[in-house]
């Protein structure tokens, strides 16, 4: 079976004048093979996530390695599969004084898509009732959903989202989470790059974690949690100090919880009775004992702690974008739009 998305030994080095080179990617491997999968692409800030996505979309040329979308080399033959891919990289760009519908209509016209595609994607992202409002009046969550709608105009099979919930309030984050689940249920494959681990844990079933430009773990969330999470139990007791001292003397790792009557004790849940015995032997009686579920966050920090971040790449040139960039993105739209253009504006970081 041909992988939907694949990077093999992907490397990217930014050459700097009179300074050390910046190595952003160090032989990164990434693969998604299941239609309808939601794959989390995780890493600390500066770990190389956005650089990898730009290489996948042909926005920058990798220094080495292979990059394929639907089995096609995206560095040389992106045009063969670009209609099967939608993407949002960084902030959405739209004409602020145009309505959401008009922004999408211009993009659809530029791509030669039927007008019905605009109604379809507005319904998909839940903006049909607000489609005639100006983009400037949208909340951050609505702006992000409109950007996803733009990426969905071609009805792509693969959707790549780079930090889709960045800067959103809890309500906006919940909107994006619901939308991603809906797209997955429709059979679309979604790659989500994010540093919001709790959100990834709610929408993804598999993930790749990178640090310092290389993969440190990849697989199902259950496997990652089982391999790298720290099992623990939560003890509720009145004399927290005495309990912590007793358990530490017994060789257990103990930490204080936010609740002043709770301790986290690193021990498998099936050995929790030993904690109870140790405390009871000292005349300390707990009022609560429960398992502390291993989270993706605890596994993430175990894998990435102490890993240096990749230095940020040099700022992009101010010249016109290259043909590769023109295939998937555009420079920012002006704050005050000109009169309606004869041709539509370029899409906001969306493959065309």
C-alpha positions in Angstrom: 0.0 0.0 0.0 1.3 3.4 -0.9 1.7 5.8 2.1 -0.5 8.9 2.1 2.4 10.9 3.4 6.0 9.9 3.9 9.3 11.5 4.7 12.5 9.3 4.7 15.8 10.6 6.2 14.6 14.2 5.7 17.3 16.7 6.3 17.3 20.5 6.1 20.2 22.8 6.8 20.0 26.6 6.6 23.2 28.1 5.3 24.2 31.4 7.1 26.6 34.0 5.9 29.5 34.4 8.4 27.8 32.2 11.0 27.3 28.6 11.8 24.9 26.7 9.7 21.5 25.9 11.3 20.5 22.2 11.1 16.8 22.1 11.4 16.1 18.5 10.4 18.4 15.6 11.1 17.2 12.5 9.2 13.5 12.8 10.1 11.2 9.8 9.3 7.5 10.2 9.2 4.8 8.0 7.6 1.0 8.0 7.5 -0.7 5.1 5.7 -4.3 4.9 7.0 -7.1 7.0 5.4 -9.1 8.8 8.0 -6.2 8.8 10.5 -5.6 11.9 12.7 -1.8 11.9 13.2 -0.3 14.3 15.8 3.0 15.8 14.9 4.5 16.9 18.2 7.6 18.6 19.4 8.9 21.6 21.5 9.1 25.0 19.9 12.0 25.1 17.6 12.1 21.3 17.1 11.6 21.5 13.3 7.9 20.8 12.9 7.1 23.7 10.6 10.3 23.2 8.6 9.3 19.5 8.0 5.8 20.6 6.9 7.2 23.2 4.5 9.4 20.5 3.0 6.4 18.2 2.6 4.4 20.8 0.8 7.3 21.9 -1.5 7.5 25.3 0.0 11.2 24.9 0.8 13.6 22.4 -0.7 15.1 19.9 1.7 18.9 19.4 1.9 18.5 15.7 1.7 16.1 12.7 2.0 12.9 11.8 0.3 9.5 13.4 0.6 6.4 11.8 -0.9 2.7 12.5 -1.0 0.5 9.6 -2.2 3.7 8.0 -3.5 4.8 11.1 -5.5 8.0 13.1 -4.9 6.6 16.4 -3.7 9.9 18.2 -4.3 9.7 17.6 -8.1 6.2 16.5 -9.0 3.9 18.3 -6.5 1.6 19.3 -9.4 0.5 15.6 -9.8 -1.0 15.4 -6.3 -1.6 19.0 -5.2 -5.3 18.8 -5.7 -5.4 15.9 -3.2 -3.8 18.0 -0.5 -5.0 21.0 1.6 -2.9 22.8 4.1 -2.7 25.7 6.6 0.8 26.7 7.5 0.9 29.4 10.2 -1.6 32.3 10.1 -4.5 32.4 7.6 -4.4 35.3 5.1 -7.7 36.8 3.9 -9.1 40.1 2.7 -10.3 41.6 6.0 -13.1 43.7 4.6 -14.5 41.0 2.5 -17.1 38.5 3.8 -16.1 35.0 4.6 -18.2 33.9 1.6 -16.6 36.4 -0.8 -13.1 35.4 0.3 -13.9 31.7 -0.4 -15.7 32.6 -3.7 -12.6 34.4 -5.0 -10.4 31.4 -4.1 -12.8 28.9 -5.7 -12.9 31.0 -8.9 -9.1 31.1 -9.0 -9.0 27.3 -8.8 -11.8 26.8 -11.3 -14.0 25.2 -8.8 -17.8 25.2 -8.9 -19.6 27.8 -6.7 -21.3 25.0 -4.8 -18.0 24.1 -3.2 -18.2 27.3 -1.2 -21.5 26.4 0.3 -20.3 22.9 1.0 -17.2 24.0 3.0 -19.0 26.7 4.9 -21.5 24.1 6.1 -18.7 21.7 7.0 -16.9 24.2 9.2 -20.1 25.6 10.7 -19.9 29.1 9.3 -22.9 29.0 6.9 -24.9 31.4 9.2 -22.0 33.9 9.5 -20.7 33.6 5.9 -21.8 37.1 4.9 -20.1 38.8 7.9 -16.8 40.5 7.2 -13.6 38.5 7.9 -12.4 41.4 10.2 -15.3 40.8 12.5 -14.7 37.1 12.9 -13.4 35.7 16.2 -10.0 34.0 16.1 -11.7 30.6 16.1 -14.0 31.6 13.2 -11.0 32.9 11.2 -9.2 29.6 11.7 -12.3 27.7 10.6 -12.6 29.8 7.5 -8.9 29.1 6.7 -9.7 25.4 7.1 -12.7 25.9 4.8 -10.3 27.4 2.2 -8.1 24.3 2.5 -11.2 22.1 2.0 -12.4 23.8 -1.2 -10.8 21.1 -3.4 -12.2 18.3 -1.2 -8.7 17.0 -0.5 -7.9 13.6 0.8 -5.1 14.9 3.1 -5.3 17.9 5.3 -2.2 19.3 7.0 -2.7 21.8 9.8 0.2 23.6 11.5 -0.8 24.7 15.0 -4.6 25.1 14.1 -5.5 26.1 17.7 -2.7 28.5 18.3 -3.9 31.6 20.2 -7.5 30.4 20.5 -9.5 30.6 23.6 -11.0 27.4 25.0 -14.2 27.8 23.0 -12.2 28.2 19.8 -10.0 25.2 20.6 -13.2 23.1 21.1 -14.5 24.2 17.7 -11.3 23.1 16.0 -11.3 19.8 17.9 -14.9 19.0 16.8 -14.1 20.0 13.2 -11.0 17.7 13.1 -13.1 14.8 14.4 -15.8 15.5 11.8 -13.2 15.5 8.9 -11.7 12.2 10.1 -15.2 10.7 10.3 -15.6 11.7 6.6 -12.5 9.7 5.7 -10.0 12.6 5.4 -6.5 12.0 6.7 -5.3 14.8 9.0 -1.8 15.7 10.1 -2.0 18.1 13.0 1.2 19.8 14.2 0.7 21.2 17.7 2.3 21.8 21.1 -1.1 21.6 22.9 -0.7 18.0 24.0 -4.1 17.7 25.8 -5.8 18.7 22.5 -3.8 16.2 20.5 -4.7 13.5 23.0 -8.4 14.1 22.4 -8.4 14.0 18.6 -5.4 11.8 17.6 -4.9 8.0 17.7 -1.3 8.1 16.6 1.6 10.6 16.8 5.2 11.3 15.9 7.2 13.2 18.5 10.3 15.0 17.3 13.1 16.9 19.2 16.1 18.7 17.8 15.1 17.9 14.3 14.8 14.1 14.6 12.1 11.6 15.6 12.3 10.4 19.2 9.1 8.3 19.1 6.3 7.3 16.8 3.3 5.1 17.0 -0.2 4.8 18.5 -0.9 7.0 21.5 -1.6 4.0 23.7 1.9 2.5 22.8 3.7 5.8 23.4 2.0 6.3 26.8 2.7 2.7 27.8 6.4 2.9 26.8 7.3 6.3 28.2 4.7 7.4 30.7 5.4 7.1 34.4 2.7 5.0 36.2 1.7 6.5 39.5 -1.0 6.5 42.1 -2.6 9.5 43.9 -2.7 9.3 47.7 -5.0 11.5 49.7 -4.0 11.9 53.3 -4.1 14.5 56.1 -0.5 14.5 57.1 1.1 14.9 53.7 4.6 15.7 55.0 4.8 12.6 57.2 3.5 10.5 54.3 5.9 11.9 51.8 8.8 11.3 54.2 7.7 7.7 54.9 7.3 6.8 51.2 10.6 8.5 50.2 12.5 6.6 52.9 11.0 3.4 51.3 12.7 4.3 48.0 9.6 5.6 46.2 9.5 8.8 44.1 6.9 11.2 45.6 5.7 14.6 44.5 3.2 17.1 45.8 0.0 17.6 43.9 -2.0 20.9 43.5 -4.3 19.7 46.3 -2.4 20.2 49.5 -3.8 16.8 50.8 -2.6 14.8 47.8 0.7 13.1 46.8 1.7 11.5 43.5 3.6 8.3 44.1 5.4 6.6 41.2 4.4 3.0 41.4 2.3 0.7 39.2 -1.4 0.7 40.1 -1.3 -3.0 40.8 1.2 -2.3 43.6 -0.9 0.3 45.3 -1.5 -1.9 48.3 2.2 -1.6 49.2 1.7 2.2 49.6 -1.2 1.6 52.0 0.9 -0.9 54.0 3.9 1.4 54.3 1.8 4.2 55.6 -0.3 2.1 57.9 2.9 0.7 59.5 3.7 4.3 60.6 0.2 5.0 61.9 -0.6 7.0 58.8 -4.0 6.3 57.3 -5.0 7.5 53.9 -8.5 8.7 52.9 -8.1 8.1 49.2 -6.0 6.0 46.8 -6.5 6.0 43.0 -4.6 5.4 39.9 -3.0 8.4 38.1 -3.5 7.6 34.4 -0.5 8.0 32.2 -0.9 11.0 29.9 0.6 11.9 26.6 2.1 15.0 28.3 4.1 12.9 30.8 5.4 10.7 28.0 6.2 13.8 25.9 8.3 15.4 28.6 10.1 12.1 29.3 11.1 11.9 25.6 12.0 15.5 25.1 13.4 16.7 28.4 17.0 18.0 28.0 16.7 18.1 24.2 18.1 21.3 22.7 15.8 23.3 20.4 16.9 23.9 16.9 17.8 27.6 16.4 15.2 29.4 14.4 15.9 29.6 10.6 16.8 32.9 9.1 13.8 35.1 8.1 12.4 34.5 4.6 13.4 36.8 1.9 11.1 39.7 1.0 11.3 38.9 -2.7 8.3 37.4 -4.6 7.7 33.8 -3.6 9.2 31.0 -5.7 7.0 28.9 -8.1 7.0 26.1 -5.4 5.6 28.6 -2.8 3.1 29.9 -5.3 1.7 26.4 -5.5 0.7 26.4 -1.9 0.8 29.9 -0.4 0.7 33.6 -1.0 2.1 36.8 0.6 -0.2 38.5 3.1 -3.2 40.4 1.8 -3.2 44.2 2.3 -5.0 45.5 5.4 -7.2 47.7 3.2 -8.1 45.7 0.1 -8.1 47.3 -3.4 -11.3 47.4 -5.5 -12.5 43.9 -6.4 -9.6 42.4 -8.5 -10.0 41.1 -11.9 -8.5 37.8 -10.7 -8.8 36.2 -7.3 -6.2 36.6 -4.6 -3.8 33.7 -4.0 -5.0 31.2 -1.4 -3.8 31.4 2.3 -1.1 28.9 2.5 -3.3 26.3 0.7 -2.1 24.1 -2.1 -3.8 24.9 -5.4 
